[in-house]
Amino acid sequence: MGLYERIKNKKEKISLIGLGYVGMPIAVSFAKKVNVIGFDISKEKVELYNKGIDPTKEVGNNAIKETSVEFTADENKLKESKFHIVAVPTPVNKDHTPDLGPIKSASTIVGRNLTKGSIVVFESTVYPGVTEEICIPILEEESGMKCGKEFKVGYSPERINPGDKVHRLETIVKVVSGMDEESLDIIAKVYELVVDAGVFRAESIKVAEAAKVIENSQRDINIAFMNELSIIFNKMGIDTKAVLEAAGTKWNFLKFFPGLVGGHCIGVDPYYLTYKAEQIGYHSQIILSGRRINDDMSKYVVENLLKNLIKAEVPVQDARVAILGFTFKENCPDTRNTKVIDIVNELKEYGIEPIIADPEADAEEAKHEYGVVFDLIDNITEMDAIIIAVGHNQFLNLSLEDFEKMYKKGSNKNKVMIDLKGLLNKGIFDVAGYRYWRL
C-alpha cells in the first residue's frame, strides 16, 4: 500500500505547519477526509483553536469545535505524520527584500521531526528556486537524510482568499508540483481528496513557484494602472468610478478598481519576483513601477483630504478626522500589512490624530502590531472629515443620516467625506452639499 492509500485509509497522518489564515482552513478541510495534525509555534493560537475559537473568522467557531484536527504547539507530534504541508507567511523586510525567516524556521522544525518515506509540500509564496535551493538543504541538514532517497519534496501554492466565502480551497483549481513523477502523483492525489475543482500538475517545482508569484503581481500591476488613472482623472475633474462603469460595458475590459493595496500577498509577492530578477541581472520596470504607485496611494489620499479640509475652511491642525476600517481588505479581521496605517501616520505628520473604528478587525492584533486602539462607531461625533478606508458590509448599511450624526453641526459644505472604496452614492452626498471625494 502506497503513501496516498495509507493517508486515505487513515493509516498515516497529514500535518499542517502554520495555522494562520491559510493553514488552518486547509487543516480543517483535510480533517473531513483524513487524520490531521495542526501545528503552530504560537501556543496562544493553538489554545484558542482547542477552545473552539476561530480568530481568523475563516471557517467559524462551530467548524473549529467540530473538527477532528489535533491542534498542537508540540513539534514532536510532527513525527507522527508522513505528509507535511508548510503554510507559513513569507513577508518582506523594510527594504522590500524577501524575509525568508518563517519558511527557514518551519523547514528547520519539519527537518528535525522528519521520518523516512515522508513528503514535504510547501505552500508559502516564494520566488522560483526557494524550495529546492533553500528549503531542501535545511531539511537534509536537520534530518540527516537525503532528499530524493529518504524523503521527497513538492510545492503547491496557496490560493485561499482571506475573507472570501466563495473562492475557497475546495473551489479553486490547485496547482501542484513534485520533485519527480512519483512525488507529483502522490501530492496530486492527496490534494484531490479535498479540492473539488481539481488539480493542475505543473511540470516542475520552479514553474509552480513562478505561477504563484505572478498571479499577485498581475493584480498589483492592474490596480496600479487604476490608481494612476484615478490621479489623472482627479486632475481633470472627472469621476473615475463613472469612467470605469462606462468602460466596463465592453466585454473584454478588465474590471479592476483603484484603492489601497495592502495585505500579505498582492503588496508583498511582487517584491519576491523583482528580488530574484535583480539577482540574475534584470531590473524590473513594470512591476516596480506598479509597486511605487500603489505604495504612494496613502500619501495621495491624505493630500486630497487636506485640500478638501482647506476648501471646507477647516484649520488643518485642528481637524477632527475619523477613519472607518483598518483591515487590509473588507470583511476580514486581518490587519497585517494594512495600508490604512500609512494614512494614520501621514495624518499625524500634520498634527491630526484620527479616531479609528473597525468592527471587523482583530483589535488585539492592531494594538500589538501598530499601537492602534479602536473606537466604537457610535462614539464618533463632532468630526470634520470621515475617511471610509475599507468596504466592510457593516459600512454599506450606513445612511446619510447615520453619517450626519458623526459630523459637527453646521453647514454640509464644511463636511468632508473621503470614500476610498466608492461605497456611497456620490449623487446623494453631492446634492446634500458635502465635500465628497473618492479615488
ChimeraX attribute file (.defattr): number of C-alpha atoms within 10 A of each C-alpha:
attribute: neighborCount
match mode: 1-to-1
recipient: residues
	/A:1	5
	/A:2	7
	/A:3	20
	/A:4	20
	/A:5	14
	/A:6	14
	/A:7	20
	/A:8	16
	/A:9	13
	/A:10	14
	/A:11	13
	/A:12	18
	/A:13	22
	/A:14	26
	/A:15	27
	/A:16	27
	/A:17	27
	/A:18	24
	/A:19	25
	/A:20	18
	/A:21	24
	/A:22	22
	/A:23	24
	/A:24	25
	/A:25	22
	/A:26	24
	/A:27	28
	/A:28	22
	/A:29	21
	/A:30	22
	/A:31	20
	/A:32	14
	/A:33	15
	/A:34	22
	/A:35	21
	/A:36	29
	/A:37	23
	/A:38	27
	/A:39	28
	/A:40	23
	/A:41	16
	/A:42	12
	/A:43	14
	/A:44	11
	/A:45	20
	/A:46	20
	/A:47	14
	/A:48	15
	/A:49	23
	/A:50	16
	/A:51	12
	/A:52	17
	/A:53	18
	/A:54	21
	/A:55	17
	/A:56	21
	/A:57	18
	/A:58	22
	/A:59	17
	/A:60	14
	/A:61	17
	/A:62	11
	/A:63	16
	/A:64	20
	/A:65	15
	/A:66	10
	/A:67	18
	/A:68	18
	/A:69	26
	/A:70	18
	/A:71	25
	/A:72	22
	/A:73	18
	/A:74	12
	/A:75	15
	/A:76	14
	/A:77	16
	/A:78	27
	/A:79	17
	/A:80	16
	/A:81	22
	/A:82	22
	/A:83	28
	/A:84	23
	/A:85	24
	/A:86	23
	/A:87	27
	/A:88	25
	/A:89	22
	/A:90	21
	/A:91	27
	/A:92	18
	/A:93	11
	/A:94	8
	/A:95	7
	/A:96	14
	/A:97	15
	/A:98	21
	/A:99	16
	/A:100	17
	/A:101	14
	/A:102	16
	/A:103	26
	/A:104	19
	/A:105	14
	/A:106	21
	/A:107	25
	/A:108	20
	/A:109	20
	/A:110	25
	/A:111	24
	/A:112	19
	/A:113	18
	/A:114	28
	/A:115	19
	/A:116	13
	/A:117	13
	/A:118	18
	/A:119	25
	/A:120	27
	/A:121	23
	/A:122	27
	/A:123	24
	/A:124	25
	/A:125	30
	/A:126	29
	/A:127	25
	/A:128	20
	/A:129	15
	/A:130	18
	/A:131	23
	/A:132	17
	/A:133	10
	/A:134	14
	/A:135	22
	/A:136	21
	/A:137	17
	/A:138	21
	/A:139	26
	/A:140	19
	/A:141	13
	/A:142	17
	/A:143	21
	/A:144	13
	/A:145	16
	/A:146	15
	/A:147	18
	/A:148	14
	/A:149	9
	/A:150	16
	/A:151	21
	/A:152	22
	/A:153	26
	/A:154	25
	/A:155	29
	/A:156	29
	/A:157	23
	/A:158	20
	/A:159	18
	/A:160	20
	/A:161	16
	/A:162	20
	/A:163	19
	/A:164	12
	/A:165	10
	/A:166	10
	/A:167	14
	/A:168	19
	/A:169	21
	/A:170	19
	/A:171	14
	/A:172	18
	/A:173	17
	/A:174	23
	/A:175	22
	/A:176	28
	/A:177	30
	/A:178	27
	/A:179	18
	/A:180	15
	/A:181	12
	/A:182	10
	/A:183	22
	/A:184	23
	/A:185	15
	/A:186	19
	/A:187	26
	/A:188	23
	/A:189	18
	/A:190	20
	/A:191	20
	/A:192	16
	/A:193	17
	/A:194	19
	/A:195	20
	/A:196	14
	/A:197	13
	/A:198	18
	/A:199	19
	/A:200	14
	/A:201	18
	/A:202	19
	/A:203	15
	/A:204	17
	/A:205	27
	/A:206	20
	/A:207	16
	/A:208	25
	/A:209	27
	/A:210	17
	/A:211	17
	/A:212	22
	/A:213	23
	/A:214	18
	/A:215	15
	/A:216	18
	/A:217	25
	/A:218	15
	/A:219	17
	/A:220	26
	/A:221	21
	/A:222	18
	/A:223	24
	/A:224	27
	/A:225	19
	/A:226	23
	/A:227	24
	/A:228	18
	/A:229	18
	/A:230	23
	/A:231	16
	/A:232	13
	/A:233	16
	/A:234	16
	/A:235	9
	/A:236	9
	/A:237	8
	/A:238	12
	/A:239	15
	/A:240	22
	/A:241	19
	/A:242	10
	/A:243	13
	/A:244	19
	/A:245	11
	/A:246	10
	/A:247	14
	/A:248	14
	/A:249	10
	/A:250	9
	/A:251	7
	/A:252	8
	/A:253	10
	/A:254	11
	/A:255	13
	/A:256	15
	/A:257	20
	/A:258	25
	/A:259	23
	/A:260	28
	/A:261	27
	/A:262	21
	/A:263	19
	/A:264	19
	/A:265	20
	/A:266	21
	/A:267	23
	/A:268	26
	/A:269	24
	/A:270	26
	/A:271	25
	/A:272	23
	/A:273	20
	/A:274	22
	/A:275	17
	/A:276	19
	/A:277	14
	/A:278	11
	/A:279	9
	/A:280	9
	/A:281	8
	/A:282	11
	/A:283	14
	/A:284	15
	/A:285	9
	/A:286	9
	/A:287	19
	/A:288	17
	/A:289	14
	/A:290	22
	/A:291	21
	/A:292	11
	/A:293	20
	/A:294	26
	/A:295	18
	/A:296	15
	/A:297	23
	/A:298	22
	/A:299	16
	/A:300	16
	/A:301	21
	/A:302	20
	/A:303	14
	/A:304	16
	/A:305	25
	/A:306	19
	/A:307	12
	/A:308	22
	/A:309	21
	/A:310	13
	/A:311	15
	/A:312	19
	/A:313	12
	/A:314	18
	/A:315	13
	/A:316	18
	/A:317	13
	/A:318	12
	/A:319	18
	/A:320	20
	/A:321	23
	/A:322	26
	/A:323	24
	/A:324	25
	/A:325	25
	/A:326	31
	/A:327	29
	/A:328	24
	/A:329	23
	/A:330	22
	/A:331	20
	/A:332	19
	/A:333	25
	/A:334	26
	/A:335	25
	/A:336	19
	/A:337	19
	/A:338	20
	/A:339	25
	/A:340	23
	/A:341	19
	/A:342	18
	/A:343	22
	/A:344	22
	/A:345	17
	/A:346	19
	/A:347	22
	/A:348	13
	/A:349	11
	/A:350	14
	/A:351	13
	/A:352	17
	/A:353	18
	/A:354	20
	/A:355	22
	/A:356	22
	/A:357	21
	/A:358	23
	/A:359	19
	/A:360	19
	/A:361	22
	/A:362	20
	/A:363	19
	/A:364	13
	/A:365	15
	/A:366	21
	/A:367	12
	/A:368	10
	/A:369	12
	/A:370	12
	/A:371	10
	/A:372	17
	/A:373	14
	/A:374	21
	/A:375	16
	/A:376	12
	/A:377	18
	/A:378	10
	/A:379	11
	/A:380	20
	/A:381	18
	/A:382	15
	/A:383	21
	/A:384	24
	/A:385	28
	/A:386	25
	/A:387	24
	/A:388	22
	/A:389	26
	/A:390	25
	/A:391	19
	/A:392	22
	/A:393	12
	/A:394	12
	/A:395	18
	/A:396	10
	/A:397	11
	/A:398	11
	/A:399	11
	/A:400	13
	/A:401	8
	/A:402	12
	/A:403	14
	/A:404	15
	/A:405	15
	/A:406	19
	/A:407	23
	/A:408	16
	/A:409	14
	/A:410	8
	/A:411	11
	/A:412	18
	/A:413	15
	/A:414	21
	/A:415	25
	/A:416	26
	/A:417	24
	/A:418	22
	/A:419	22
	/A:420	19
	/A:421	20
	/A:422	20
	/A:423	17
	/A:424	20
	/A:425	11
	/A:426	17
	/A:427	10
	/A:428	12
	/A:429	16
	/A:430	14
	/A:431	8
	/A:432	14
	/A:433	15
	/A:434	18
	/A:435	20
	/A:436	22
	/A:437	21
	/A:438	24
	/A:439	26
